[in-house]
Amino acid sequence: MPYLTKEKKASIFAEYGGKATNTGSIEGQVALLTERITEISNHLQANQKDHSTQRGLMKMVGQRKRLLGYMQKHNLQGYRALIEKLGLRK
């Protein structure tokens, strides 16, 4: 069973992207990646030798970093609010 169901994704996009159907919003994409990164990090703590999943995790972290960099350049107030809301950059 996948850890991100259709309803869970819709609720993430509704909370961060404005509407559940607004799947292209930067805020929603970053929130979804953060959720996936958290789940995969928990998986890797139990399965330390799962190198293919570790590579996928690094790709997701890089994608989130690129999206946050874009957002920081184009919408600084939204960037700061999203970082605060997601609990990133402590």
RAVEN-V489980 format. One line per field, one symbol per residue. phi: phi as a letter, one per 20 degrees, with the letter a starting at -180 (. if undefined). psi: psi as a letter, one per 40 degrees, with the letter a starting at -180 (. if undefined). burial: # if it has 24 or more other ideal C-beta (glycine too) atoms within 12 Angstrom, else .. Layout:
phi: ???
psi: ???
burial: ???
This chain:
phi: .fedeffffffffffdeocfeeeefffffffffffffffffffffecfeefffffffffffffffffffffffdbffffffffffemelf
psi: hiegidddddddddddedidegeeidddddddddddddddddddddgdegddddddddddddddddddddddddgddddddddddefig.
burial: ........#..##..##.......##############.#................#..#...#..##..#......##..#...#.#..
